[in-house]
Amino acid sequence: MVPEFDRSSGKLIFADDFINDSVLERLGIKETAILCTDLWHLTHEQLPKYFGGFWNNIEEPMNQMLHSGSKGEWDTAYSKVIGQVQQFPNYSEYIKKMYDNPQCYDGYMLKYVEGNLE
């Protein structure tokens, strides 16, 4: 953020993994802003890199999860993904972390949040 920007006017911040909640705390906006993932970088760089060759197996349900329009779609897609990675504890843990933080990752939550922040 540039010094001329009024931090209190920021409601949503989209970023990749270079920014986390501790940055929001240091800026004094942890209580007023929500940190959301940059879906393009997540689906085109971060997830393919993390999952390697296995990404091809879960790309479709992960995209369904990340672009869901309702909690039901989010849950259904999550179940599909977890079913495919359950034999890999690190993958399961990574996806569960995303599932437990829909305000950071999911489209239906962003619609809800945006409506309530205005």
C-alpha positions in Angstrom: 0.0 0.0 0.0 1.2 3.4 -0.9 1.3 6.0 1.9 -1.3 8.2 0.3 -3.8 5.3 0.4 -6.3 5.4 3.3 -5.9 1.9 4.8 -9.3 2.1 6.5 -11.0 2.2 3.1 -9.7 -1.2 2.1 -12.3 -4.0 2.4 -10.8 -6.9 0.4 -7.2 -7.5 -0.4 -6.3 -10.1 -3.0 -2.9 -11.5 -2.9 -0.8 -14.6 -3.3 1.1 -16.3 -0.4 3.4 -13.3 0.0 0.8 -11.6 2.2 -0.7 -13.2 5.3 -2.7 -12.1 8.3 0.3 -10.9 10.1 0.8 -8.2 7.4 -2.8 -7.1 8.0 -2.1 -6.9 11.7 1.0 -4.8 11.2 -1.0 -2.4 8.9 -3.7 -2.1 11.6 -6.4 -3.4 9.3 -6.9 -7.0 10.5 -10.3 -6.2 11.8 -11.6 -4.3 8.8 -10.1 -6.1 5.8 -10.3 -9.6 4.5 -7.4 -11.3 2.8 -8.5 -13.3 -0.2 -6.4 -15.4 -2.5 -5.7 -14.4 -6.1 -7.5 -17.2 -7.9 -5.5 -16.9 -11.1 -2.2 -17.3 -9.4 -3.6 -20.0 -7.1 -4.9 -22.1 -10.0 -2.3 -21.4 -12.6 0.9 -21.4 -10.4 0.6 -22.3 -6.7 -1.6 -25.4 -6.9 0.0 -26.9 -9.9 3.4 -26.4 -8.3 2.4 -27.8 -5.0 0.6 -30.8 -6.4 3.0 -31.4 -9.2 1.9 -34.1 -11.7 -1.1 -35.0 -9.4 -2.6 -31.6 -10.2 -4.1 -33.1 -13.4 -6.2 -35.5 -11.3 -7.8 -32.8 -9.1 -7.8 -29.7 -11.2 -11.4 -30.0 -12.3 -12.9 -30.5 -8.8 -10.6 -27.9 -7.3 -11.8 -25.4 -9.8 -15.4 -26.3 -9.0 -14.7 -25.8 -5.4 -12.9 -22.4 -5.9 -15.6 -21.1 -8.2 -18.6 -22.5 -6.4 -21.7 -20.4 -6.2 -23.1 -21.8 -3.0 -22.0 -23.6 0.2 -23.5 -26.8 -1.2 -21.3 -26.6 -4.3 -18.3 -25.8 -2.2 -19.0 -28.9 0.0 -19.7 -31.2 -2.9 -16.5 -30.2 -4.8 -14.5 -30.5 -1.6 -15.7 -34.0 -1.1 -14.7 -34.9 -4.6 -11.2 -33.5 -4.1 -10.7 -35.1 -0.7 -11.8 -38.4 -2.1 -9.0 -38.2 -4.6 -6.2 -37.2 -2.2 -7.1 -39.1 0.9 -4.1 -41.4 0.5 -1.8 -38.3 0.6 -1.9 -36.7 4.1 0.0 -33.5 3.0 -2.4 -32.9 0.1 -5.4 -33.6 2.3 -4.2 -31.2 5.0 -3.5 -28.5 2.4 -7.0 -28.8 0.9 -8.6 -29.0 4.4 -6.9 -25.7 5.3 -8.5 -24.1 2.2 -11.9 -25.6 3.0 -11.7 -24.3 6.6 -11.1 -20.8 5.3 -13.8 -20.2 2.6 -13.6 -16.4 3.1 -10.1 -16.5 1.6 -10.7 -18.9 -1.3 -14.3 -19.3 -2.3 -16.4 -17.3 -4.8 -19.7 -17.7 -2.9 -18.2 -16.4 0.3 -16.7 -13.4 -1.5 -20.1 -12.4 -2.8 -21.5 -12.7 0.7 -18.6 -10.7 2.2 -18.7 -8.0 -0.4 -22.4 -7.5 0.2 -21.9 -7.1 3.9 -18.9 -4.8 3.7 -20.5 -2.0 1.8 
